[in-house]
Each structure stands twice: as C-alpha cells, then as structure tokens.
Amino acid sequence: MDTDIDTRLAELEVKLAFQDELLDALNATVARQQKEMELLQQQMRLLYQQLRSSQPDNGAGGGHEIPPHY
C-alpha cells in the first residue's frame, strides 16, 4: 500500500514540476509579447505623427475644393 502512495506522490511531483516549467515558459511568452506590443504601439504613434505632419493643412476644415472646371 505504501508503494501505491509513493508512486502517486512521485507522479504528482513530476506533474507539478512540468506545470512549473510550463508556467515559466508562458510567463516569458507573455512578457515578450507585451514588449512587442509596446514597440508596435510606439511605431504606430510615430507613423501617425508622420502622416499628420505630411498632410497639408488647408484651413478649410478638411473640405474638398470644387475643381476649377465647374
């Protein structure tokens, strides 16, 4: 009977060790993805600023002008 308990205990310890490793790997993945998301957000802000600065400000509130042939 003691061998059954020892075997089950050993199996549980092995499962716990694998779960700890998996948890560490998942945590590292989430941390890496968070850094990537922050970098992408920063790049998107920069691109948005570049887009805004490259568009001419015609002061008409963004309305379209009627072509001269009308």
N, CA, C, O and CB atoms as a CASP TS submission, in Angstrom:
PFRMAT TS
TARGET T0000
AUTHOR 0000-0000-0000
METHOD Language model
MODEL 1
PARENT N/A
ATOM      1  N   MET     1       0.807  -1.184   0.000  1.00  0.00           N
ATOM      2  CA  MET     1       0.000   0.000   0.000  1.00  0.00           C
ATOM      3  C   MET     1       0.857   1.258   0.000  1.00  0.00           C
ATOM      4  O   MET     1       0.518   2.252  -0.642  1.00  0.00           O
ATOM      5  CB  MET     1      -0.921  -0.007   1.182  1.00  0.00           C
ATOM      6  N   ASP     2       1.969   1.204   0.726  1.00  0.00           N
ATOM      7  CA  ASP     2       2.858   2.351   0.763  1.00  0.00           C
ATOM      8  C   ASP     2       3.475   2.631  -0.605  1.00  0.00           C
ATOM      9  O   ASP     2       3.732   3.786  -0.946  1.00  0.00           O
ATOM     10  CB  ASP     2       3.950   2.130   1.791  1.00  0.00           C
ATOM     11  N   THR     3       3.714   1.582  -1.388  1.00  0.00           N
ATOM     12  CA  THR     3       4.293   1.782  -2.721  1.00  0.00           C
ATOM     13  C   THR     3       3.306   2.500  -3.639  1.00  0.00           C
ATOM     14  O   THR     3       3.717   3.307  -4.473  1.00  0.00           O
ATOM     15  CB  THR     3       4.705   0.432  -3.339  1.00  0.00           C
ATOM     16  N   ASP     4       1.998   2.213  -3.496  1.00  0.00           N
ATOM     17  CA  ASP     4       0.998   2.918  -4.303  1.00  0.00           C
ATOM     18  C   ASP     4       0.980   4.403  -3.973  1.00  0.00           C
ATOM     19  O   ASP     4       0.902   5.252  -4.861  1.00  0.00           O
ATOM     20  CB  ASP     4      -0.394   2.315  -4.082  1.00  0.00           C
ATOM     21  N   ILE     5       1.052   4.699  -2.689  1.00  0.00           N
ATOM     22  CA  ILE     5       1.053   6.102  -2.261  1.00  0.00           C
ATOM     23  C   ILE     5       2.335   6.781  -2.715  1.00  0.00           C
ATOM     24  O   ILE     5       2.301   7.921  -3.178  1.00  0.00           O
ATOM     25  CB  ILE     5       0.900   6.211  -0.725  1.00  0.00           C
ATOM     26  N   ASP     6       3.457   6.097  -2.590  1.00  0.00           N
ATOM     27  CA  ASP     6       4.732   6.662  -3.026  1.00  0.00           C
ATOM     28  C   ASP     6       4.733   6.904  -4.533  1.00  0.00           C
ATOM     29  O   ASP     6       5.234   7.924  -5.007  1.00  0.00           O
ATOM     30  CB  ASP     6       5.890   5.732  -2.637  1.00  0.00           C
ATOM     31  N   THR     7       4.170   5.958  -5.278  1.00  0.00           N
ATOM     32  CA  THR     7       4.097   6.103  -6.738  1.00  0.00           C
ATOM     33  C   THR     7       3.226   7.287  -7.113  1.00  0.00           C
ATOM     34  O   THR     7       3.610   8.095  -7.960  1.00  0.00           O
ATOM     35  CB  THR     7       3.550   4.820  -7.387  1.00  0.00           C
ATOM     36  N   ARG     8       2.070   7.401  -6.501  1.00  0.00           N
ATOM     37  CA  ARG     8       1.160   8.518  -6.793  1.00  0.00           C
ATOM     38  C   ARG     8       1.793   9.842  -6.399  1.00  0.00           C
ATOM     39  O   ARG     8       1.651  10.837  -7.110  1.00  0.00           O
ATOM     40  CB  ARG     8      -0.181   8.336  -6.058  1.00  0.00           C
ATOM     41  N   LEU     9       2.487   9.858  -5.276  1.00  0.00           N
ATOM     42  CA  LEU     9       3.160  11.073  -4.835  1.00  0.00           C
ATOM     43  C   LEU     9       4.255  11.473  -5.826  1.00  0.00           C
ATOM     44  O   LEU     9       4.400  12.651  -6.152  1.00  0.00           O
ATOM     45  CB  LEU     9       3.754  10.876  -3.431  1.00  0.00           C
ATOM     46  N   ALA    10       5.013  10.508  -6.296  1.00  0.00           N
ATOM     47  CA  ALA    10       6.067  10.780  -7.273  1.00  0.00           C
ATOM     48  C   ALA    10       5.464  11.306  -8.573  1.00  0.00           C
ATOM     49  O   ALA    10       6.006  12.234  -9.173  1.00  0.00           O
ATOM     50  CB  ALA    10       6.897   9.508  -7.544  1.00  0.00           C
ATOM     51  N   GLU    11       4.349  10.724  -9.013  1.00  0.00           N
ATOM     52  CA  GLU    11       3.678  11.191 -10.231  1.00  0.00           C
ATOM     53  C   GLU    11       3.190  12.626 -10.075  1.00  0.00           C
ATOM     54  O   GLU    11       3.314  13.434 -10.994  1.00  0.00           O
ATOM     55  CB  GLU    11       2.502  10.273 -10.579  1.00  0.00           C
ATOM     56  N   LEU    12       2.637  12.935  -8.914  1.00  0.00           N
ATOM     57  CA  LEU    12       2.176  14.294  -8.659  1.00  0.00           C
ATOM     58  C   LEU    12       3.333  15.293  -8.644  1.00  0.00           C
ATOM     59  O   LEU    12       3.205  16.414  -9.136  1.00  0.00           O
ATOM     60  CB  LEU    12       1.425  14.350  -7.337  1.00  0.00           C
ATOM     61  N   GLU    13       4.459  14.872  -8.076  1.00  0.00           N
ATOM     62  CA  GLU    13       5.634  15.744  -8.057  1.00  0.00           C
ATOM     63  C   GLU    13       6.145  16.005  -9.474  1.00  0.00           C
ATOM     64  O   GLU    13       6.550  17.121  -9.801  1.00  0.00           O
ATOM     65  CB  GLU    13       6.748  15.122  -7.199  1.00  0.00           C
ATOM     66  N   VAL    14       6.122  14.975 -10.304  1.00  0.00           N
ATOM     67  CA  VAL    14       6.559  15.138 -11.696  1.00  0.00           C
ATOM     68  C   VAL    14       5.612  16.086 -12.429  1.00  0.00           C
ATOM     69  O   VAL    14       6.059  16.981 -13.145  1.00  0.00           O
ATOM     70  CB  VAL    14       6.620  13.764 -12.422  1.00  0.00           C
ATOM     71  N   LYS    15       4.309  15.890 -12.250  1.00  0.00           N
ATOM     72  CA  LYS    15       3.325  16.775 -12.893  1.00  0.00           C
ATOM     73  C   LYS    15       3.507  18.212 -12.443  1.00  0.00           C
ATOM     74  O   LYS    15       3.435  19.137 -13.252  1.00  0.00           O
ATOM     75  CB  LYS    15       1.897  16.311 -12.583  1.00  0.00           C
ATOM     76  N   LEU    16       3.742  18.399 -11.156  1.00  0.00           N
ATOM     77  CA  LEU    16       3.946  19.740 -10.625  1.00  0.00           C
ATOM     78  C   LEU    16       5.195  20.380 -11.229  1.00  0.00           C
ATOM     79  O   LEU    16       5.189  21.570 -11.545  1.00  0.00           O
ATOM     80  CB  LEU    16       4.058  19.696  -9.097  1.00  0.00           C
ATOM     81  N   ALA    17       6.247  19.612 -11.389  1.00  0.00           N
ATOM     82  CA  ALA    17       7.482  20.140 -11.981  1.00  0.00           C
ATOM     83  C   ALA    17       7.231  20.571 -13.431  1.00  0.00           C
ATOM     84  O   ALA    17       7.692  21.632 -13.852  1.00  0.00           O
ATOM     85  CB  ALA    17       8.618  19.077 -11.922  1.00  0.00           C
ATOM     86  N   PHE    18       6.503  19.752 -14.189  1.00  0.00           N
ATOM     87  CA  PHE    18       6.195  20.115 -15.570  1.00  0.00           C
ATOM     88  C   PHE    18       5.302  21.350 -15.622  1.00  0.00           C
ATOM     89  O   PHE    18       5.475  22.199 -16.497  1.00  0.00           O
ATOM     90  CB  PHE    18       5.519  18.944 -16.294  1.00  0.00           C
ATOM     91  N   GLN    19       4.356  21.461 -14.703  1.00  0.00           N
ATOM     92  CA  GLN    19       3.481  22.626 -14.679  1.00  0.00           C
ATOM     93  C   GLN    19       4.261  23.890 -14.321  1.00  0.00           C
ATOM     94  O   GLN    19       3.986  24.961 -14.861  1.00  0.00           O
ATOM     95  CB  GLN    19       2.337  22.411 -13.684  1.00  0.00           C
ATOM     96  N   ASP    20       5.220  23.771 -13.423  1.00  0.00           N
ATOM     97  CA  ASP    20       6.067  24.915 -13.089  1.00  0.00           C
ATOM     98  C   ASP    20       6.863  25.372 -14.307  1.00  0.00           C
ATOM     99  O   ASP    20       6.966  26.569 -14.576  1.00  0.00           O
ATOM    100  CB  ASP    20       7.019  24.561 -11.935  1.00  0.00           C
ATOM    101  N   GLU    21       7.422  24.419 -15.038  1.00  0.00           N
ATOM    102  CA  GLU    21       8.170  24.761 -16.250  1.00  0.00           C
ATOM    103  C   GLU    21       7.267  25.420 -17.286  1.00  0.00           C
ATOM    104  O   GLU    21       7.649  26.403 -17.921  1.00  0.00           O
ATOM    105  CB  GLU    21       8.826  23.510 -16.845  1.00  0.00           C
ATOM    106  N   LEU    22       6.069  24.870 -17.451  1.00  0.00           N
ATOM    107  CA  LEU    22       5.117  25.426 -18.407  1.00  0.00           C
ATOM    108  C   LEU    22       4.706  26.835 -18.007  1.00  0.00           C
ATOM    109  O   LEU    22       4.618  27.724 -18.854  1.00  0.00           O
ATOM    110  CB  LEU    22       3.885  24.528 -18.517  1.00  0.00           C
ATOM    111  N   LEU    23       4.455  27.038 -16.730  1.00  0.00           N
ATOM    112  CA  LEU    23       4.081  28.359 -16.238  1.00  0.00           C
ATOM    113  C   LEU    23       5.199  29.368 -16.480  1.00  0.00           C
ATOM    114  O   LEU    23       4.929  30.500 -16.882  1.00  0.00           O
ATOM    115  CB  LEU    23       3.738  28.296 -14.748  1.00  0.00           C
ATOM    116  N   ASP    24       6.426  28.983 -16.245  1.00  0.00           N
ATOM    117  CA  ASP    24       7.567  29.868 -16.512  1.00  0.00           C
ATOM    118  C   ASP    24       7.662  30.201 -18.001  1.00  0.00           C
ATOM    119  O   ASP    24       7.921  31.347 -18.366  1.00  0.00           O
ATOM    120  CB  ASP    24       8.880  29.216 -16.031  1.00  0.00           C
ATOM    121  N   ALA    25       7.453  29.206 -18.854  1.00  0.00           N
ATOM    122  CA  ALA    25       7.516  29.439 -20.300  1.00  0.00           C
ATOM    123  C   ALA    25       6.389  30.362 -20.751  1.00  0.00           C
ATOM    124  O   ALA    25       6.605  31.255 -21.570  1.00  0.00           O
ATOM    125  CB  ALA    25       7.445  28.106 -21.064  1.00  0.00           C
ATOM    126  N   LEU    26       5.199  30.150 -20.223  1.00  0.00           N
ATOM    127  CA  LEU    26       4.068  31.012 -20.582  1.00  0.00           C
ATOM    128  C   LEU    26       4.293  32.433 -20.089  1.00  0.00           C
ATOM    129  O   LEU    26       3.971  33.392 -20.790  1.00  0.00           O
ATOM    130  CB  LEU    26       2.758  30.456 -20.004  1.00  0.00           C
ATOM    131  N   ASN    27       4.834  32.573 -18.909  1.00  0.00           N
ATOM    132  CA  ASN    27       5.121  33.903 -18.376  1.00  0.00           C
ATOM    133  C   ASN    27       6.142  34.627 -19.250  1.00  0.00           C
ATOM    134  O   ASN    27       5.992  35.818 -19.524  1.00  0.00           O
ATOM    135  CB  ASN    27       5.633  33.804 -16.931  1.00  0.00           C
ATOM    136  N   ALA    28       7.162  33.924 -19.682  1.00  0.00           N
ATOM    137  CA  ALA    28       8.170  34.524 -20.565  1.00  0.00           C
ATOM    138  C   ALA    28       7.540  34.929 -21.902  1.00  0.00           C
ATOM    139  O   ALA    28       7.880  35.974 -22.456  1.00  0.00           O
ATOM    140  CB  ALA    28       9.341  33.536 -20.803  1.00  0.00           C
ATOM    141  N   THR    29       6.630  34.112 -22.414  1.00  0.00           N
ATOM    142  CA  THR    29       5.959  34.428 -23.667  1.00  0.00           C
ATOM    143  C   THR    29       5.100  35.679 -23.530  1.00  0.00           C
ATOM    144  O   THR    29       5.117  36.551 -24.399  1.00  0.00           O
ATOM    145  CB  THR    29       5.105  33.250 -24.122  1.00  0.00           C
ATOM    146  N   VAL    30       4.353  35.761 -22.441  1.00  0.00           N
ATOM    147  CA  VAL    30       3.501  36.933 -22.217  1.00  0.00           C
ATOM    148  C   VAL    30       4.366  38.188 -22.066  1.00  0.00           C
ATOM    149  O   VAL    30       4.018  39.237 -22.609  1.00  0.00           O
ATOM    150  CB  VAL    30       2.609  36.732 -20.958  1.00  0.00           C
ATOM    151  N   ALA    31       5.457  38.103 -21.360  1.00  0.00           N
ATOM    152  CA  ALA    31       6.344  39.259 -21.185  1.00  0.00           C
ATOM    153  C   ALA    31       6.929  39.698 -22.525  1.00  0.00           C
ATOM    154  O   ALA    31       7.012  40.894 -22.806  1.00  0.00           O
ATOM    155  CB  ALA    31       7.478  38.925 -20.194  1.00  0.00           C
ATOM    156  N   ARG    32       7.334  38.736 -23.350  1.00  0.00           N
ATOM    157  CA  ARG    32       7.888  39.065 -24.669  1.00  0.00           C
ATOM    158  C   ARG    32       6.827  39.717 -25.544  1.00  0.00           C
ATOM    159  O   ARG    32       7.104  40.703 -26.228  1.00  0.00           O
ATOM    160  CB  ARG    32       8.444  37.801 -25.360  1.00  0.00           C
ATOM    161  N   GLN    33       5.622  39.177 -25.527  1.00  0.00           N
ATOM    162  CA  GLN    33       4.555  39.739 -26.333  1.00  0.00           C
ATOM    163  C   GLN    33       4.177  41.140 -25.860  1.00  0.00           C
ATOM    164  O   GLN    33       3.841  41.996 -26.678  1.00  0.00           O
ATOM    165  CB  GLN    33       3.339  38.830 -26.300  1.00  0.00           C
ATOM    166  N   GLN    34       4.228  41.381 -24.562  1.00  0.00           N
ATOM    167  CA  GLN    34       3.934  42.718 -24.042  1.00  0.00           C
ATOM    168  C   GLN    34       4.953  43.722 -24.566  1.00  0.00           C
ATOM    169  O   GLN    34       4.590  44.827 -24.967  1.00  0.00           O
ATOM    170  CB  GLN    34       3.929  42.716 -22.498  1.00  0.00           C
ATOM    171  N   LYS    35       6.231  43.338 -24.562  1.00  0.00           N
ATOM    172  CA  LYS    35       7.272  44.229 -25.085  1.00  0.00           C
ATOM    173  C   LYS    35       7.050  44.494 -26.572  1.00  0.00           C
ATOM    174  O   LYS    35       7.206  45.625 -27.032  1.00  0.00           O
ATOM    175  CB  LYS    35       8.674  43.622 -24.855  1.00  0.00           C
ATOM    176  N   GLU    36       6.688  43.456 -27.323  1.00  0.00           N
ATOM    177  CA  GLU    36       6.435  43.618 -28.757  1.00  0.00           C
ATOM    178  C   GLU    36       5.238  44.538 -28.992  1.00  0.00           C
ATOM    179  O   GLU    36       5.265  45.372 -29.897  1.00  0.00           O
ATOM    180  CB  GLU    36       6.191  42.247 -29.420  1.00  0.00           C
ATOM    181  N   MET    37       4.202  44.391 -28.189  1.00  0.00           N
ATOM    182  CA  MET    37       3.024  45.251 -28.338  1.00  0.00           C
ATOM    183  C   MET    37       3.368  46.704 -28.036  1.00  0.00           C
ATOM    184  O   MET    37       2.909  47.608 -28.734  1.00  0.00           O
ATOM    185  CB  MET    37       1.892  44.777 -27.417  1.00  0.00           C
ATOM    186  N   GLU    38       4.165  46.931 -27.013  1.00  0.00           N
ATOM    187  CA  GLU    38       4.574  48.298 -26.690  1.00  0.00           C
ATOM    188  C   GLU    38       5.393  48.900 -27.823  1.00  0.00           C
ATOM    189  O   GLU    38       5.214  50.071 -28.160  1.00  0.00           O
ATOM    190  CB  GLU    38       5.379  48.324 -25.385  1.00  0.00           C
ATOM    191  N   LEU    39       6.283  48.119 -28.411  1.00  0.00           N
ATOM    192  CA  LEU    39       7.077  48.591 -29.535  1.00  0.00           C
ATOM    193  C   LEU    39       6.189  48.907 -30.737  1.00  0.00           C
ATOM    194  O   LEU    39       6.366  49.937 -31.388  1.00  0.00           O
ATOM    195  CB  LEU    39       8.133  47.550 -29.914  1.00  0.00           C
ATOM    196  N   LEU    40       5.239  48.026 -31.030  1.00  0.00           N
ATOM    197  CA  LEU    40       4.330  48.264 -32.149  1.00  0.00           C
ATOM    198  C   LEU    40       3.466  49.492 -31.923  1.00  0.00           C
ATOM    199  O   LEU    40       3.207  50.246 -32.862  1.00  0.00           O
ATOM    200  CB  LEU    40       3.449  47.052 -32.376  1.00  0.00           C
ATOM    201  N   GLN    41       3.015  49.706 -30.691  1.00  0.00           N
ATOM    202  CA  GLN    41       2.232  50.900 -30.396  1.00  0.00           C
ATOM    203  C   GLN    41       3.058  52.162 -30.580  1.00  0.00           C
ATOM    204  O   GLN    41       2.562  53.162 -31.099  1.00  0.00           O
ATOM    205  CB  GLN    41       1.685  50.838 -28.977  1.00  0.00           C
ATOM    206  N   GLN    42       4.303  52.121 -30.163  1.00  0.00           N
ATOM    207  CA  GLN    42       5.193  53.268 -30.344  1.00  0.00           C
ATOM    208  C   GLN    42       5.421  53.536 -31.829  1.00  0.00           C
ATOM    209  O   GLN    42       5.393  54.687 -32.263  1.00  0.00           O
ATOM    210  CB  GLN    42       6.538  53.028 -29.631  1.00  0.00           C
ATOM    211  N   GLN    43       5.646  52.484 -32.606  1.00  0.00           N
ATOM    212  CA  GLN    43       5.842  52.654 -34.043  1.00  0.00           C
ATOM    213  C   GLN    43       4.582  53.209 -34.709  1.00  0.00           C
ATOM    214  O   GLN    43       4.666  54.045 -35.608  1.00  0.00           O
ATOM    215  CB  GLN    43       6.236  51.319 -34.688  1.00  0.00           C
ATOM    216  N   MET    44       3.426  52.742 -34.266  1.00  0.00           N
ATOM    217  CA  MET    44       2.176  53.229 -34.843  1.00  0.00           C
ATOM    218  C   MET    44       1.977  54.709 -34.518  1.00  0.00           C
ATOM    219  O   MET    44       1.516  55.468 -35.370  1.00  0.00           O
ATOM    220  CB  MET    44       0.984  52.403 -34.326  1.00  0.00           C
ATOM    221  N   ARG    45       2.315  55.125 -33.304  1.00  0.00           N
ATOM    222  CA  ARG    45       2.211  56.542 -32.950  1.00  0.00           C
ATOM    223  C   ARG    45       3.133  57.395 -33.825  1.00  0.00           C
ATOM    224  O   ARG    45       2.750  58.468 -34.290  1.00  0.00           O
ATOM    225  CB  ARG    45       2.551  56.749 -31.463  1.00  0.00           C
ATOM    226  N   LEU    46       4.355  56.898 -34.041  1.00  0.00           N
ATOM    227  CA  LEU    46       5.292  57.629 -34.885  1.00  0.00           C
ATOM    228  C   LEU    46       4.785  57.738 -36.324  1.00  0.00           C
ATOM    229  O   LEU    46       4.878  58.798 -36.943  1.00  0.00           O
ATOM    230  CB  LEU    46       6.657  56.950 -34.862  1.00  0.00           C
ATOM    231  N   LEU    47       4.252  56.637 -36.848  1.00  0.00           N
ATOM    232  CA  LEU    47       3.708  56.665 -38.204  1.00  0.00           C
ATOM    233  C   LEU    47       2.521  57.619 -38.305  1.00  0.00           C
ATOM    234  O   LEU    47       2.377  58.326 -39.302  1.00  0.00           O
ATOM    235  CB  LEU    47       3.287  55.259 -38.637  1.00  0.00           C
ATOM    236  N   TYR    48       1.679  57.641 -37.286  1.00  0.00           N
ATOM    237  CA  TYR    48       0.534  58.551 -37.275  1.00  0.00           C
ATOM    238  C   TYR    48       1.013  59.999 -37.251  1.00  0.00           C
ATOM    239  O   TYR    48       0.456  60.848 -37.946  1.00  0.00           O
ATOM    240  CB  TYR    48      -0.377  58.266 -36.061  1.00  0.00           C
ATOM    241  N   GLN    49       2.044  60.284 -36.454  1.00  0.00           N
ATOM    242  CA  GLN    49       2.587  61.639 -36.417  1.00  0.00           C
ATOM    243  C   GLN    49       3.183  62.032 -37.764  1.00  0.00           C
ATOM    244  O   GLN    49       3.022  63.168 -38.211  1.00  0.00           O
ATOM    245  CB  GLN    49       3.644  61.758 -35.323  1.00  0.00           C
ATOM    246  N   GLN    50       3.868  61.094 -38.406  1.00  0.00           N
ATOM    247  CA  GLN    50       4.440  61.382 -39.720  1.00  0.00           C
ATOM    248  C   GLN    50       3.345  61.637 -40.747  1.00  0.00           C
ATOM    249  O   GLN    50       3.466  62.536 -41.580  1.00  0.00           O
ATOM    250  CB  GLN    50       5.332  60.226 -40.180  1.00  0.00           C
ATOM    251  N   LEU    51       2.290  60.855 -40.687  1.00  0.00           N
ATOM    252  CA  LEU    51       1.172  61.041 -41.604  1.00  0.00           C
ATOM    253  C   LEU    51       0.525  62.399 -41.388  1.00  0.00           C
ATOM    254  O   LEU    51       0.241  63.109 -42.352  1.00  0.00           O
ATOM    255  CB  LEU    51       0.137  59.926 -41.428  1.00  0.00           C
ATOM    256  N   ARG    52       0.290  62.767 -40.142  1.00  0.00           N
ATOM    257  CA  ARG    52      -0.330  64.059 -39.841  1.00  0.00           C
ATOM    258  C   ARG    52       0.556  65.216 -40.285  1.00  0.00           C
ATOM    259  O   ARG    52       0.051  66.224 -40.778  1.00  0.00           O
ATOM    260  CB  ARG    52      -0.625  64.173 -38.345  1.00  0.00           C
ATOM    261  N   SER    53       1.862  65.088 -40.118  1.00  0.00           N
ATOM    262  CA  SER    53       2.758  66.183 -40.484  1.00  0.00           C
ATOM    263  C   SER    53       2.958  66.274 -41.991  1.00  0.00           C
ATOM    264  O   SER    53       3.332  67.332 -42.498  1.00  0.00           O
ATOM    265  CB  SER    53       4.100  66.011 -39.796  1.00  0.00           C
ATOM    266  N   SER    54       2.718  65.186 -42.715  1.00  0.00           N
ATOM    267  CA  SER    54       2.915  65.227 -44.168  1.00  0.00           C
ATOM    268  C   SER    54       1.685  65.729 -44.908  1.00  0.00           C
ATOM    269  O   SER    54       1.779  66.079 -46.084  1.00  0.00           O
ATOM    270  CB  SER    54       3.285  63.854 -44.680  1.00  0.00           C
ATOM    271  N   GLN    55       0.522  65.771 -44.238  1.00  0.00           N
ATOM    272  CA  GLN    55      -0.685  66.255 -44.894  1.00  0.00           C
ATOM    273  C   GLN    55      -0.741  67.772 -44.799  1.00  0.00           C
ATOM    274  O   GLN    55      -0.526  68.337 -43.727  1.00  0.00           O
ATOM    275  CB  GLN    55      -1.946  65.621 -44.267  1.00  0.00           C
ATOM    276  N   PRO    56      -1.030  68.434 -45.914  1.00  0.00           N
ATOM    277  CA  PRO    56      -1.113  69.896 -45.880  1.00  0.00           C
ATOM    278  C   PRO    56      -2.349  70.340 -45.093  1.00  0.00           C
ATOM    279  O   PRO    56      -3.410  69.721 -45.169  1.00  0.00           O
ATOM    280  CB  PRO    56      -1.154  70.473 -47.318  1.00  0.00           C
ATOM    281  N   ASP    57      -2.187  71.406 -44.352  1.00  0.00           N
ATOM    282  CA  ASP    57      -3.306  71.976 -43.595  1.00  0.00           C
ATOM    283  C   ASP    57      -3.858  73.128 -44.416  1.00  0.00           C
ATOM    284  O   ASP    57      -3.278  74.214 -44.450  1.00  0.00           O
ATOM    285  CB  ASP    57      -2.861  72.456 -42.153  1.00  0.00           C
ATOM    286  N   ASN    58      -5.001  72.881 -45.088  1.00  0.00           N
ATOM    287  CA  ASN    58      -5.540  73.913 -45.978  1.00  0.00           C
ATOM    288  C   ASN    58      -6.521  74.827 -45.265  1.00  0.00           C
ATOM    289  O   ASN    58      -7.100  75.704 -45.908  1.00  0.00           O
ATOM    290  CB  ASN    58      -6.218  73.272 -47.172  1.00  0.00           C
ATOM    291  N   GLY    59      -6.732  74.663 -43.977  1.00  0.00           N
ATOM    292  CA  GLY    59      -7.550  75.576 -43.208  1.00  0.00           C
ATOM    293  C   GLY    59      -9.026  75.530 -43.529  1.00  0.00           C
ATOM    294  O   GLY    59      -9.791  76.265 -42.905  1.00  0.00           O
ATOM    295  N   ALA    60      -9.464  74.725 -44.448  1.00  0.00           N
ATOM    296  CA  ALA    60     -10.872  74.659 -44.830  1.00  0.00           C
ATOM    297  C   ALA    60     -11.605  73.611 -44.014  1.00  0.00           C
ATOM    298  O   ALA    60     -12.738  73.258 -44.341  1.00  0.00           O
ATOM    299  CB  ALA    60     -11.010  74.354 -46.320  1.00  0.00           C
ATOM    300  N   GLY    61     -10.997  73.121 -42.986  1.00  0.00           N
ATOM    301  CA  GLY    61     -11.648  72.105 -42.168  1.00  0.00           C
ATOM    302  C   GLY    61     -11.660  70.753 -42.826  1.00  0.00           C
ATOM    303  O   GLY    61     -12.458  69.899 -42.441  1.00  0.00           O
ATOM    304  N   GLY    62     -10.827  70.526 -43.783  1.00  0.00           N
ATOM    305  CA  GLY    62     -10.732  69.231 -44.433  1.00  0.00           C
ATOM    306  C   GLY    62     -11.749  69.056 -45.553  1.00  0.00           C
ATOM    307  O   GLY    62     -11.903  67.949 -46.069  1.00  0.00           O
ATOM    308  N   GLY    63     -12.453  70.128 -45.944  1.00  0.00           N
ATOM    309  CA  GLY    63     -13.426  70.021 -47.017  1.00  0.00           C
ATOM    310  C   GLY    63     -12.768  69.918 -48.369  1.00  0.00           C
ATOM    311  O   GLY    63     -11.606  70.293 -48.531  1.00  0.00           O
ATOM    312  N   HIS    64     -13.503  69.412 -49.343  1.00  0.00           N
ATOM    313  CA  HIS    64     -12.956  69.280 -50.693  1.00  0.00           C
ATOM    314  C   HIS    64     -13.255  70.540 -51.497  1.00  0.00           C
ATOM    315  O   HIS    64     -14.344  71.107 -51.407  1.00  0.00           O
ATOM    316  CB  HIS    64     -13.536  68.033 -51.405  1.00  0.00           C
ATOM    317  N   GLU    65     -12.291  70.958 -52.265  1.00  0.00           N
ATOM    318  CA  GLU    65     -12.481  72.129 -53.133  1.00  0.00           C
ATOM    319  C   GLU    65     -13.161  71.668 -54.425  1.00  0.00           C
ATOM    320  O   GLU    65     -12.975  70.538 -54.875  1.00  0.00           O
ATOM    321  CB  GLU    65     -11.106  72.844 -53.442  1.00  0.00           C
ATOM    322  N   ILE    66     -13.942  72.562 -55.000  1.00  0.00           N
ATOM    323  CA  ILE    66     -14.566  72.275 -56.287  1.00  0.00           C
ATOM    324  C   ILE    66     -13.505  72.479 -57.367  1.00  0.00           C
ATOM    325  O   ILE    66     -12.822  73.503 -57.375  1.00  0.00           O
ATOM    326  CB  ILE    66     -15.827  73.192 -56.538  1.00  0.00           C
ATOM    327  N   PRO    67     -13.363  71.532 -58.260  1.00  0.00           N
ATOM    328  CA  PRO    67     -12.376  71.683 -59.331  1.00  0.00           C
ATOM    329  C   PRO    67     -12.678  72.937 -60.157  1.00  0.00           C
ATOM    330  O   PRO    67     -13.832  73.352 -60.259  1.00  0.00           O
ATOM    331  CB  PRO    67     -12.362  70.429 -60.240  1.00  0.00           C
ATOM    332  N   PRO    68     -11.636  73.542 -60.747  1.00  0.00           N
ATOM    333  CA  PRO    68     -11.818  74.819 -61.471  1.00  0.00           C
ATOM    334  C   PRO    68     -12.705  74.698 -62.714  1.00  0.00           C
ATOM    335  O   PRO    68     -13.204  75.718 -63.189  1.00  0.00           O
ATOM    336  CB  PRO    68     -10.465  75.366 -61.884  1.00  0.00           C
ATOM    337  N   HIS    69     -12.919  73.527 -63.246  1.00  0.00           N
ATOM    338  CA  HIS    69     -13.716  73.436 -64.460  1.00  0.00           C
ATOM    339  C   HIS    69     -15.219  73.473 -64.175  1.00  0.00           C
ATOM    340  O   HIS    69     -16.003  73.406 -65.122  1.00  0.00           O
ATOM    341  CB  HIS    69     -13.368  72.169 -65.207  1.00  0.00           C
ATOM    342  N   TYR    70     -15.659  73.576 -62.919  1.00  0.00           N
ATOM    343  CA  TYR    70     -17.084  73.690 -62.601  1.00  0.00           C
ATOM    344  C   TYR    70     -17.518  75.116 -62.527  1.00  0.00           C
ATOM    345  O   TYR    70     -18.690  75.393 -62.268  1.00  0.00           O
ATOM    346  CB  TYR    70     -17.398  73.002 -61.304  1.00  0.00           C
TER
END
